[in-house]
């Protein structure tokens, strides 16, 4: 019998577009959730190579890419944070391999942020050293590679956002959660907020320290719950 790939419940013959148990749509998740911010730069690069746009004109477009990426990061952070509440809805009916903790989402978000920063740094250096059409032609392969890496990171944010949504789990009946789980979730949310401030506000050490402190507090709540369950 065919099972739903999201909740692993048996599918009915009428479940052709969505699962009647969890409600998850079987339509494929769109790949480019946050768009393709590098497209306009790639098209402009082609124009420079064809002599239709000056190198100066292309360099002036680079700040727009930085702004687009920052907007995407802000939106992804807001989307993922909003989905954190849904993580508390996971129960034993959901397969273990389908679960992911809030701290893992924070870690993944930070890694994607680092990848984006690396791509932008590489692009900044390449654009800074490309003053003529000949320079852009010589650096075009490296520029295009960095743009592809940047788009890959943006797509990874989209997948992380969809992963954190866990919309399939919203329909699963569940018992009330222990208070410790709610408090742990609040601490994880504060940790995420501190991490975003660190990434967007000049990488201040106190924001990073706040992220670590809030994560430790969340772990303490969960450890307390583990100990209580082991004694019951």
Secondary structure, 3 states (H helix, E strand, C coil): CCECCCCCCECCCCCCCECCCCCCECCCCCCCCCCCCCHHHHHHHHHHHCCCCCHHHHHHHHHHHHHHHHHHHHHHHHHHHHHHHHHCCCCCCCCHHHCCCHHHHHHHHHHHHHHHHHHHHHHHHHHHCCCCHHHHHHHHHHHHHHHHHHHHHHHHHHHHHHHHHCHHHCCCCCCCCCHHHHHHHHHHHHHHHHHHHHHHCCCCHHHHHHHHHHHHHHHHHHHHHHHHHHHC
